[in-house]
């Protein structure tokens, strides 16, 4: 009887041990799941080292990992339609090509700490480096961006002549200087058709310069494709109605570009109305 009781107790203890072990394992798994769920996402981190997926302008670009938009802190660079926008964009593209970019969000030891917010719209405001060099430093030294003391104090002011104060950036961009040797360096580094290819009485349309690229392709929203198309639209919309019709006869649309000339005609009307309204 005693031996049977002992065996029964040992079996009971084994069963209890198995039950307790199951509970412990379940608890550990639950803790692991909670830690994963509560772990800060990459977008909430304060520093990243990543390649650049796309450059939007001289001070805005998209990182690949994590997929976040960065706005360089403490500087102001030309935006679309402003003087030297393309040059500033091209320079940053050449600078980050094939490189890891290290970005520190405002609050992590940047010149903008205490002066700027961490986010501007959907962009993280950060100081970024390539090979240990501050990207903003290069832009200001080359005259492709203005220092903005309101957000970076005196950190960048000494580097260049352009300092954003009360005047608008549109006025300040007149002070930008883009050395010819830098432009040639950028063009070679990017190995893409130059926007100055448009020079001449009748530049080639986008579908001829980039055969096989359809009208709705992302190619026209970044890099050399965006630059060429933007410059082409600027040129085309300055033509008279007769000149536009002559051009359309010389360069008929491929099927994948159906409706493109109609869009250009609408853009022409819109731009002329804008000019007239400003004139008033």
Secondary structure, DSSP 8 states (H G I E B T S, - for coil): -HHHHHHHHHHHHHHHHHHHHHHHHHHHHHHHHHHHHHS--GGG-SEEEE-EEEEEETTEEEESSS--EEEETTEEE--TTSTTHHHHHHHHHHHHTT--EEEEETTSS-TTTTTS-SEETTEEEEEEEETTEEHHHHHHHTTSEEE-HHHHTTTTGGG-S-B-SSS-HHHHGGG----HHHHHHHHHHHTS--GGGG-SSS---HHHHTTT--TT-GGGGSHHHHHHHHHHHHHHTTS-HHHHHHHHHHS---GGGTTHHHHHHHHHHHHHHHHHHHH-
